[in-house]
């Protein structure tokens, strides 16, 4: 264990090791070693003997073609084009082009209510915390708007130098840090949730490869994941912005959406019609496809994971909720 501790304490060793094992037949073993370097003993993990294969089982859908997505009511509206999605508990938040703006959908009743109007709904940038604090990308005003669960604006993150064209938002460090991905500067701006901007992450990509490439960003307790549309891969960074590894190279076709669950399985929607791309740092170099109906797979605009449920925004088809099997296991 002392040797592993010494190895894990050197970020440059980790980065070189990740690159060396990418093409190796020891990739799975190496992935487990890399995972051991950063996994808290009390962290959520996969069940014992679980592999990389994932099954998605439909639980519910809202706004699917020909299906009512609301309970009639004075303040209810019809769910139209689902562009972005985030969820916690029974509350699903969707950027809906038909609203137009951010709506809240109650999973139990199916009722949809407009929370916040947006002049530009062409965004997949949306995040909600466990305590129901919402961040949504406002492309028209080039800002990220923070709202409470009732839709009241709390504050906004806006800096024409740091985030001239925000595309997605996430949180890390248990909500103390807000990361905003910018597609124009090709950077991740890091905001202290209690104060002003604190720094920048760079994507470590070359200027050519990074051109208009950042599609989405997600974060776990230890890592940040950036979906790069130009190179067709997921870039994994540590919380200091250093490159840890990449996933999906040569397997992704025009990726559009990204989600990462609590046990660090990576879900990517791309141009393939045979389901979502799934991989994990624990199984470095291995991947699989999780089946979805082809018409849903090709319509996906955004993904979100809450507990062991996958939430899918699928444009005109609406919203789908899927159970993930095997589930992540609590310690």
DRENRO-590512 format. One record per atom (N, C-alpha, C): residue in one letter; x, y, z. Coordinates in steps of 0.2 Angstrom, whole numbers. Layout:
REM residues N
> A_X_Y_Z
...
This chain:
REM residues 331
> X_4_-6_0
> X_0_0_0
> X_4_6_0
> X_10_6_3
> X_14_12_3
> X_17_14_-3
> X_18_8_-8
> X_21_10_-14
> X_15_13_-19
> X_9_11_-18
> X_3_14_-21
> X_2_21_-19
> X_3_22_-13
> X_2_29_-10
> X_7_33_-13
> X_14_31_-14
> X_19_35_-17
> X_18_36_-24
> X_15_31_-27
> X_14_32_-35
> X_8_37_-36
> X_3_36_-31
> X_-3_41_-32
> X_-2_48_-30
> X_4_49_-27
> X_5_56_-24
> X_8_60_-30
> X_10_57_-36
> X_13_61_-41
> X_9_61_-47
> X_5_67_-48
> X_1_68_-54
> X_4_67_-60
> X_11_68_-61
> X_14_67_-68
> X_14_60_-69
> X_15_56_-64
> X_16_48_-65
> X_9_46_-67
> X_4_48_-64
> X_-3_46_-66
> X_-5_48_-73
> X_-3_54_-75
> X_-5_56_-82
> X_-1_51_-87
> X_6_50_-86
> X_10_46_-91
> X_7_39_-90
> X_5_36_-85
> X_3_30_-84
> X_-3_29_-88
> X_-8_34_-87
> X_-14_33_-91
> X_-13_33_-98
> X_-9_36_-101
> X_-7_36_-108
> X_-4_30_-110
> X_1_27_-106
> X_4_21_-108
> X_-1_15_-108
> X_-6_15_-104
> X_-10_9_-104
> X_-16_9_-109
> X_-16_15_-112
> X_-22_15_-117
> X_-23_10_-122
> X_-17_7_-124
> X_-17_2_-129
> X_-15_-5_-126
> X_-15_-5_-120
> X_-12_-11_-117
> X_-17_-16_-115
> X_-16_-23_-115
> X_-20_-28_-113
> X_-22_-28_-106
> X_-17_-24_-102
> X_-18_-23_-95
> X_-23_-17_-93
> X_-26_-14_-98
> X_-30_-8_-97
> X_-35_-8_-92
> X_-39_-14_-91
> X_-44_-14_-85
> X_-40_-14_-79
> X_-35_-18_-78
> X_-31_-18_-72
> X_-28_-11_-70
> X_-25_-8_-75
> X_-23_-2_-74
> X_-28_3_-72
> X_-34_3_-75
> X_-39_7_-74
> X_-41_7_-66
> X_-41_0_-64
> X_-43_-1_-57
> X_-38_2_-52
> X_-31_2_-55
> X_-26_5_-51
> X_-27_13_-51
> X_-28_16_-56
> X_-29_23_-57
> X_-35_25_-52
> X_-40_21_-53
> X_-46_22_-48
> X_-45_22_-41
> X_-40_17_-39
> X_-38_17_-32
> X_-35_23_-30
> X_-31_26_-34
> X_-28_32_-32
> X_-32_38_-30
> X_-38_38_-32
> X_-43_44_-31
> X_-49_42_-28
> X_-50_36_-26
> X_-57_34_-23
> X_-57_34_-16
> X_-61_37_-13
> X_-62_38_-6
> X_-65_31_-3
> X_-62_28_2
> X_-65_21_4
> X_-72_21_6
> X_-75_27_7
> X_-82_28_8
> X_-86_30_2
> X_-83_30_-4
> X_-86_33_-9
> X_-91_28_-12
> X_-96_30_-16
> X_-101_26_-20
> X_-97_22_-25
> X_-98_16_-26
> X_-95_12_-31
> X_-99_7_-35
> X_-97_3_-40
> X_-100_-2_-43
> X_-101_-8_-39
> X_-106_-12_-40
> X_-106_-19_-36
> X_-100_-23_-37
> X_-99_-27_-33
> X_-93_-32_-33
> X_-94_-36_-40
> X_-89_-37_-44
> X_-89_-41_-50
> X_-93_-38_-55
> X_-96_-32_-55
> X_-99_-29_-60
> X_-94_-27_-66
> X_-97_-28_-72
> X_-93_-26_-78
> X_-95_-19_-80
> X_-93_-18_-86
> X_-94_-11_-89
> X_-101_-11_-93
> X_-104_-17_-94
> X_-111_-17_-97
> X_-116_-14_-93
> X_-120_-10_-96
> X_-126_-7_-93
> X_-132_-8_-97
> X_-138_-9_-93
> X_-144_-10_-96
> X_-149_-4_-93
> X_-152_-1_-98
> X_-157_5_-97
> X_-164_3_-97
> X_-168_3_-92
> X_-175_1_-92
> X_-179_7_-91
> X_-184_8_-96
> X_-188_14_-96
> X_-193_14_-89
> X_-193_20_-86
> X_-197_21_-80
> X_-203_25_-82
> X_-202_31_-86
> X_-207_35_-88
> X_-205_40_-93
> X_-210_43_-96
> X_-208_48_-102
> X_-213_53_-101
> X_-211_59_-104
> X_-215_65_-103
> X_-215_69_-110
> X_-220_70_-113
> X_-220_74_-119
> X_-218_70_-125
> X_-218_64_-125
> X_-217_60_-131
> X_-222_61_-136
> X_-220_60_-142
> X_-225_61_-148
> X_-232_58_-147
> X_-237_63_-147
> X_-244_60_-146
> X_-246_59_-139
> X_-242_60_-134
> X_-243_59_-127
> X_-244_65_-123
> X_-249_67_-120
> X_-250_73_-115
> X_-244_72_-110
> X_-241_78_-109
> X_-236_78_-104
> X_-237_83_-98
> X_-244_84_-97
> X_-246_89_-92
> X_-252_87_-89
> X_-254_89_-83
> X_-260_89_-80
> X_-264_96_-81
> X_-269_96_-84
> X_-272_102_-86
> X_-273_107_-80
> X_-271_113_-80
> X_-271_118_-75
> X_-270_125_-77
> X_-272_129_-73
> X_-271_136_-75
> X_-264_138_-77
> X_-259_136_-73
> X_-252_138_-74
> X_-248_133_-78
> X_-251_127_-80
> X_-248_122_-84
> X_-247_124_-91
> X_-241_121_-94
> X_-240_122_-101
> X_-238_116_-104
> X_-239_115_-110
> X_-237_109_-114
> X_-229_109_-115
> X_-226_103_-113
> X_-219_102_-115
> X_-218_101_-122
> X_-213_105_-125
> X_-212_105_-132
> X_-206_102_-134
> X_-201_106_-135
> X_-194_104_-137
> X_-189_104_-131
> X_-187_98_-129
> X_-183_97_-123
> X_-176_98_-125
> X_-173_104_-123
> X_-166_105_-126
> X_-161_104_-120
> X_-162_104_-114
> X_-158_103_-108
> X_-162_100_-103
> X_-158_96_-98
> X_-162_93_-93
> X_-157_92_-87
> X_-160_93_-81
> X_-157_91_-74
> X_-163_89_-70
> X_-161_85_-64
> X_-166_83_-60
> X_-163_81_-53
> X_-168_82_-48
> X_-166_79_-41
> X_-173_77_-38
> X_-173_72_-35
> X_-179_69_-32
> X_-184_68_-37
> X_-190_71_-36
> X_-196_70_-41
> X_-196_76_-45
> X_-192_81_-45
> X_-192_87_-49
> X_-187_87_-55
> X_-190_88_-61
> X_-186_88_-67
> X_-186_95_-70
> X_-181_97_-71
> X_-180_104_-74
> X_-178_103_-82
> X_-181_107_-86
> X_-180_106_-93
> X_-180_113_-96
> X_-175_114_-101
> X_-175_120_-105
> X_-180_118_-111
> X_-185_122_-112
> X_-190_120_-117
> X_-191_126_-122
> X_-190_124_-128
> X_-190_129_-133
> X_-197_132_-134
> X_-202_128_-132
> X_-209_130_-134
> X_-212_134_-128
> X_-208_134_-122
> X_-211_138_-117
> X_-211_146_-118
> X_-206_149_-120
> X_-199_147_-120
> X_-195_148_-114
> X_-192_144_-112
> X_-188_145_-106
> X_-187_138_-101
> X_-185_140_-95
> X_-184_134_-90
> X_-191_132_-87
> X_-193_126_-87
> X_-199_123_-84
> X_-197_118_-79
> X_-202_117_-74
> X_-201_112_-69
> X_-206_107_-71
> X_-205_101_-71
> X_-209_95_-72
> X_-209_91_-66
> X_-215_90_-63
> X_-216_85_-57
> X_-217_78_-60
> X_-212_74_-58
> X_-212_67_-60
> X_-218_63_-58
> X_-220_65_-52
> X_-226_61_-49
> X_-232_63_-53
> X_-234_69_-54
> X_-240_71_-57
> X_-239_73_-65
> X_-233_74_-67
> X_-233_76_-74
> X_-234_83_-76
> X_-235_87_-71
> X_-237_94_-72
> X_-231_98_-73
> X_-231_102_-78
> X_-226_106_-81
> X_-227_114_-80
> X_-223_117_-76
> X_-224_125_-75
> X_-218_129_-77
> X_-219_134_-80
> X_-214_139_-82
> X_-211_142_-76
> X_-204_142_-76
> X_-200_145_-70
> X_-197_151_-72
> X_-194_151_-78
> X_-190_157_-80
> X_-189_157_-88
> X_-191_163_-90
> X_-191_164_-97
> X_-184_165_-100
> X_-182_162_-106
> X_-176_163_-109
> X_-177_165_-116
> X_-173_171_-118
> X_-174_173_-125
> X_-171_168_-130
> X_-166_164_-128
> X_-162_160_-132
> X_-162_153_-129
> X_-166_148_-131
> X_-167_142_-128
> X_-163_136_-131
> X_-158_138_-136
> X_-154_134_-139
> X_-148_132_-135
> X_-149_129_-129
> X_-144_127_-125
> X_-145_121_-121
> X_-139_117_-120
> X_-140_111_-115
> X_-137_112_-109
> X_-135_119_-107
> X_-132_121_-101
> X_-137_121_-95
> X_-137_116_-91
> X_-142_116_-85
> X_-139_112_-80
> X_-140_114_-73
> X_-138_110_-68
> X_-142_112_-62
> X_-144_107_-58
> X_-148_108_-51
> X_-144_104_-46
> X_-143_107_-40
> X_-140_104_-34
> X_-145_100_-30
> X_-143_97_-25
> X_-147_93_-21
> X_-152_97_-17
> X_-150_104_-15
> X_-154_108_-12
> X_-158_113_-16
> X_-159_111_-22
> X_-163_114_-27
> X_-161_121_-29
> X_-154_122_-30
> X_-152_128_-33
> X_-150_126_-40
> X_-153_130_-45
> X_-153_129_-52
> X_-148_134_-55
> X_-144_132_-60
> X_-140_136_-64
> X_-142_134_-71
> X_-143_139_-75
> X_-145_138_-82
> X_-141_143_-87
> X_-139_141_-92
> X_-135_145_-97
> X_-140_150_-101
> X_-139_156_-100
> X_-143_161_-104
> X_-138_164_-110
> X_-139_160_-116
> X_-135_162_-121
> X_-136_169_-124
> X_-142_172_-123
> X_-143_178_-126
> X_-139_184_-122
> X_-139_183_-115
> X_-136_188_-111
> X_-128_185_-109
> X_-126_180_-112
> X_-120_177_-111
> X_-118_177_-104
> X_-122_173_-100
> X_-122_172_-93
> X_-125_166_-91
> X_-123_164_-85
> X_-126_158_-81
> X_-131_161_-76
> X_-137_160_-76
> X_-142_162_-71
> X_-143_157_-65
> X_-142_159_-59
> X_-144_155_-54
> X_-151_157_-51
> X_-155_151_-50
> X_-162_152_-48
> X_-163_148_-42
> X_-168_150_-38
> X_-170_145_-33
> X_-176_141_-36
> X_-179_136_-32
> X_-183_131_-35
> X_-190_134_-37
> X_-191_140_-35
> X_-197_144_-38
> X_-196_148_-44
> X_-190_148_-46
> X_-188_152_-52
> X_-186_159_-51
> X_-185_161_-44
> X_-183_168_-43
> X_-175_168_-44
> X_-173_173_-47
> X_-166_174_-49
> X_-162_176_-42
> X_-157_172_-41
> X_-153_173_-35
> X_-147_178_-37
> X_-143_176_-42
> X_-138_180_-45
> X_-136_177_-52
> X_-131_180_-55
> X_-129_178_-62
> X_-122_178_-62
> X_-119_174_-66
> X_-112_174_-67
> X_-111_176_-74
> X_-107_182_-75
> X_-106_185_-82
> X_-99_188_-82
> X_-95_187_-87
> X_-89_190_-87
> X_-87_189_-95
> X_-87_194_-99
> X_-86_194_-106
> X_-79_192_-107
> X_-75_192_-103
> X_-68_190_-104
> X_-67_183_-102
> X_-70_180_-97
> X_-69_173_-95
> X_-74_169_-99
> X_-80_171_-99
> X_-85_167_-102
> X_-89_171_-108
> X_-86_172_-113
> X_-89_176_-119
> X_-95_172_-122
> X_-95_165_-121
> X_-100_161_-125
> X_-101_155_-121
> X_-104_155_-115
> X_-105_149_-110
> X_-110_144_-114
> X_-108_138_-113
> X_-111_132_-116
> X_-114_127_-111
> X_-111_126_-105
> X_-113_122_-100
> X_-111_124_-93
> X_-114_121_-88
> X_-112_122_-81
> X_-112_116_-77
> X_-108_116_-72
> X_-108_110_-67
> X_-105_113_-60
> X_-106_108_-55
> X_-103_110_-49
> X_-98_104_-47
> X_-93_106_-43
> X_-89_101_-40
> X_-87_104_-33
> X_-83_100_-29
> X_-81_101_-22
> X_-88_102_-18
> X_-92_98_-19
> X_-99_98_-15
> X_-102_105_-16
> X_-102_108_-22
> X_-106_114_-23
> X_-102_120_-22
> X_-96_120_-19
> X_-92_126_-17
> X_-89_129_-23
> X_-88_125_-29
> X_-85_128_-35
> X_-90_127_-41
> X_-91_132_-45
> X_-96_131_-51
> X_-91_132_-57
> X_-92_127_-61
> X_-88_127_-67
> X_-92_128_-73
> X_-90_133_-77
> X_-94_135_-83
> X_-90_134_-89
> X_-92_130_-94
> X_-88_129_-100
> X_-90_134_-105
> X_-85_136_-109
> X_-86_142_-114
> X_-83_139_-120
> X_-88_139_-125
> X_-86_137_-132
> X_-82_141_-136
> X_-82_148_-134
> X_-78_152_-138
> X_-70_153_-136
> X_-69_153_-129
> X_-63_153_-127
> X_-60_146_-126
> X_-64_141_-126
> X_-61_134_-126
> X_-59_133_-119
> X_-62_136_-114
> X_-60_136_-107
> X_-65_134_-102
> X_-63_132_-96
> X_-68_131_-91
> X_-67_136_-85
> X_-71_141_-85
> X_-71_146_-79
> X_-73_143_-73
> X_-69_144_-68
> X_-70_142_-61
> X_-72_147_-56
> X_-78_147_-54
> X_-81_152_-49
> X_-82_149_-42
> X_-80_153_-37
> X_-81_151_-30
> X_-88_153_-29
> X_-92_148_-27
> X_-100_149_-26
> X_-101_155_-21
> X_-96_157_-17
> X_-97_162_-12
> X_-94_168_-14
> X_-91_169_-19
> X_-87_175_-21
> X_-87_176_-28
> X_-81_179_-31
> X_-80_180_-38
> X_-76_175_-41
> X_-75_175_-48
> X_-72_170_-52
> X_-65_169_-48
> X_-63_163_-48
> X_-56_162_-45
> X_-51_159_-49
> X_-52_157_-55
> X_-47_155_-60
> X_-50_152_-66
> X_-46_148_-70
> X_-47_145_-76
> X_-45_138_-76
> X_-49_134_-79
> X_-46_128_-82
> X_-45_128_-89
> X_-39_126_-92
> X_-38_125_-99
> X_-40_118_-101
> X_-42_117_-107
> X_-44_110_-109
> X_-38_106_-112
> X_-32_109_-112
> X_-25_106_-114
> X_-25_104_-121
> X_-30_107_-125
> X_-30_105_-132
> X_-27_110_-136
> X_-25_108_-142
> X_-22_113_-147
> X_-27_118_-149
> X_-25_124_-151
> X_-30_129_-154
> X_-34_126_-159
> X_-31_122_-164
> X_-35_119_-170
> X_-40_114_-167
> X_-38_109_-163
> X_-43_104_-161
> X_-48_107_-156
> X_-47_113_-153
> X_-51_115_-148
> X_-57_120_-151
> X_-56_121_-157
> X_-61_126_-160
> X_-68_124_-160
> X_-72_128_-156
> X_-79_127_-155
> X_-80_119_-153
> X_-76_117_-149
> X_-76_109_-147
> X_-80_108_-141
> X_-80_112_-136
> X_-83_110_-130
> X_-91_109_-130
> X_-93_103_-129
> X_-100_102_-130
> X_-104_102_-123
> X_-100_99_-118
> X_-103_98_-112
> X_-98_97_-106
> X_-100_98_-100
> X_-95_97_-95
> X_-99_94_-89
> X_-96_89_-85
> X_-98_86_-79
> X_-93_85_-74
> X_-95_84_-68
> X_-90_84_-63
> X_-92_78_-58
> X_-87_75_-55
> X_-88_71_-49
> X_-84_73_-43
> X_-84_70_-38
> X_-80_72_-32
> X_-73_73_-33
> X_-70_70_-38
> X_-63_70_-39
> X_-61_73_-46
> X_-65_73_-51
> X_-63_74_-58
> X_-68_79_-61
> X_-66_82_-67
> X_-70_86_-71
> X_-70_82_-78
> X_-75_81_-81
> X_-75_78_-88
> X_-78_83_-93
> X_-74_84_-99
> X_-76_88_-104
> X_-77_84_-110
> X_-83_85_-113
> X_-85_82_-120
> X_-82_87_-125
> X_-77_84_-129
> X_-74_88_-135
> X_-77_85_-141
> X_-81_90_-144
> X_-85_88_-150
> X_-80_87_-156
> X_-75_91_-156
> X_-70_91_-162
> X_-66_85_-162
> X_-63_83_-157
> X_-59_77_-157
> X_-63_70_-155
> X_-69_71_-153
> X_-73_65_-152
> X_-71_61_-146
> X_-70_64_-141
> X_-68_61_-135
> X_-70_65_-128
> X_-70_61_-123
> X_-71_64_-116
> X_-64_65_-113
> X_-63_71_-111
> X_-56_73_-108
> X_-58_73_-100
> X_-53_69_-97
> X_-54_69_-89
> X_-49_73_-86
> X_-50_78_-82
> X_-46_82_-79
> X_-46_81_-71
> X_-41_82_-67
> X_-41_82_-60
> X_-44_89_-58
> X_-45_90_-52
> X_-48_97_-49
> X_-43_102_-50
> X_-37_101_-52
> X_-32_106_-53
> X_-32_108_-60
> X_-36_105_-64
> X_-36_106_-71
> X_-31_103_-75
> X_-27_98_-72
> X_-22_94_-76
> X_-25_88_-79
> X_-23_86_-85
> X_-25_80_-89
> X_-24_74_-85
> X_-29_70_-84
> X_-29_63_-81
> X_-29_58_-86
> X_-34_59_-91
> X_-35_54_-96
> X_-40_56_-101
> X_-41_52_-106
> X_-46_53_-111
> X_-50_47_-112
> X_-56_47_-115
> X_-61_42_-116
> X_-65_42_-122
> X_-65_37_-126
> X_-70_37_-132
> X_-66_38_-138
> X_-60_39_-138
> X_-57_41_-144
> X_-58_35_-149
> X_-59_37_-155
> X_-61_32_-161
> X_-67_28_-160
> X_-71_29_-155
> X_-77_26_-154
> X_-83_31_-154
> X_-82_37_-154
> X_-88_42_-154
> X_-88_45_-160
> X_-95_46_-162
> X_-96_50_-169
> X_-101_56_-167
> X_-98_62_-168
> X_-101_68_-167
> X_-105_68_-160
> X_-101_67_-155
> X_-105_67_-148
> X_-108_74_-147
> X_-114_73_-143
> X_-118_79_-142
> X_-120_80_-134
> X_-119_75_-130
> X_-122_75_-123
> X_-118_71_-119
> X_-117_73_-112
> X_-113_69_-108
> X_-116_69_-101
> X_-115_63_-97
> X_-117_63_-90
> X_-112_58_-87
> X_-111_59_-80
> X_-107_55_-77
> X_-110_53_-70
> X_-111_47_-68
> X_-114_45_-62
> X_-109_45_-56
> X_-112_43_-50
> X_-108_44_-44
> X_-103_39_-44
> X_-103_33_-47
> X_-97_28_-48
> X_-93_29_-54
> X_-94_35_-57
> X_-89_38_-62
> X_-90_34_-69
> X_-96_31_-70
> X_-97_28_-77
> X_-99_34_-81
> X_-96_34_-87
> X_-97_40_-92
> X_-102_38_-97
> X_-108_42_-98
> X_-113_41_-103
> X_-112_46_-108
> X_-112_44_-115
> X_-111_49_-120
> X_-116_48_-126
> X_-120_53_-128
> X_-124_52_-134
> X_-121_55_-140
> X_-121_51_-145
> X_-117_53_-151
> X_-121_51_-157
> X_-118_51_-163
> X_-121_50_-169
> X_-123_42_-170
> X_-121_38_-166
> X_-123_31_-167
> X_-130_29_-165
> X_-134_25_-169
> X_-141_24_-167
> X_-142_18_-163
> X_-136_15_-161
> X_-137_8_-157
> X_-136_10_-149
> X_-137_16_-147
> X_-137_17_-140
> X_-132_22_-137
> X_-132_23_-131
> X_-127_27_-128
> X_-120_24_-127
> X_-115_28_-128
> X_-108_25_-127
> X_-107_25_-119
> X_-104_20_-116
> X_-103_20_-109
> X_-96_17_-108
> X_-93_21_-103
> X_-86_19_-101
> X_-85_21_-94
> X_-79_19_-91
> X_-77_21_-84
> X_-70_21_-83
> X_-67_26_-79
> X_-60_26_-78
> X_-58_19_-75
> X_-63_16_-71
> X_-61_9_-68
> X_-60_4_-73
> X_-63_4_-79
> X_-61_0_-84
> X_-58_3_-90
> X_-52_6_-89
> X_-49_10_-93
> X_-48_7_-100
> X_-50_10_-105
> X_-49_7_-112
> X_-55_3_-114
> X_-59_1_-110
> X_-65_-3_-112
> X_-71_1_-112
> X_-76_-1_-116
> X_-82_3_-117
> X_-88_-2_-120
> X_-94_1_-119
> X_-100_-3_-122
> X_-105_2_-124
> X_-110_-1_-127
> X_-116_3_-129
> X_-122_1_-125
> X_-126_6_-122
> X_-132_4_-118
> X_-138_6_-123
> X_-142_1_-124
> X_-147_1_-129
> X_-153_6_-128
> X_-155_10_-132
> X_-161_14_-132
> X_-164_14_-139
> X_-171_15_-139
> X_-174_15_-146
> X_-170_20_-151
> X_-169_18_-157
> X_-165_22_-162
> X_-168_29_-162
> X_-175_30_-162
> X_-178_36_-163
> X_-176_41_-158
> X_-175_38_-152
> X_-173_42_-146
> X_-166_44_-146
> X_-162_39_-147
> X_-155_40_-147
> X_-152_45_-152
> X_-155_45_-158
> X_-153_51_-163
> X_-156_57_-161
> X_-161_58_-157
> X_-164_64_-155
> X_-162_67_-149
> X_-157_64_-145
> X_-155_66_-139
> X_-151_73_-139
> X_-153_78_-135
> X_-150_84_-134
> X_-146_85_-128
> X_-148_81_-122
> X_-144_82_-116
> X_-146_76_-112
> X_-141_74_-107
> X_-141_69_-102
> X_-140_71_-95
> X_-143_68_-90
> X_-142_69_-83
> X_-143_63_-79
> X_-139_62_-74
> X_-139_56_-70
> X_-141_59_-63
> X_-146_56_-59
> X_-148_57_-52
> X_-149_51_-49
> X_-145_49_-44
> X_-145_43_-41
> X_-143_37_-46
> X_-148_33_-47
> X_-147_28_-52
> X_-152_28_-57
> X_-154_34_-59
> X_-159_36_-65
> X_-155_40_-70
> X_-156_38_-76
> X_-153_42_-82
> X_-159_46_-85
> X_-158_53_-85
> X_-163_57_-88
> X_-161_59_-95
> X_-166_59_-100
> X_-164_60_-107
> X_-168_65_-110
> X_-165_71_-112
> X_-169_76_-116
> X_-168_74_-123
> X_-174_73_-127
> X_-174_71_-133
> X_-178_75_-138
> X_-177_82_-138
> X_-180_87_-142
> X_-187_86_-143
> X_-190_85_-149
> X_-197_85_-150
> X_-200_79_-146
> X_-196_74_-145
> X_-199_68_-142
> X_-200_69_-134
> X_-197_74_-131
> X_-199_75_-124
> X_-193_72_-120
> X_-195_70_-114
> X_-191_68_-109
> X_-192_60_-107
> X_-186_57_-106
> X_-187_50_-104
> X_-183_49_-98
> X_-185_44_-93
> X_-182_43_-87
> X_-181_35_-87
> X_-174_33_-86
> X_-172_26_-87
> X_-169_24_-81
> X_-170_18_-78
> X_-166_15_-73
> X_-160_12_-75
> X_-154_13_-72
> X_-148_11_-73
> X_-146_5_-70
> X_-144_-1_-73
> X_-143_-7_-70
> X_-136_-10_-73
> X_-131_-11_-69
> X_-132_-12_-62
> X_-131_-5_-59
> X_-134_-4_-53
> X_-134_3_-50
> X_-128_4_-46
> X_-126_10_-44
> X_-121_12_-40
> X_-123_10_-33
> X_-118_8_-29
> X_-119_5_-23
> X_-116_10_-17
> X_-120_11_-12
> X_-117_15_-6
> X_-112_11_-2
> X_-108_14_1
> X_-103_10_5
> X_-106_7_11
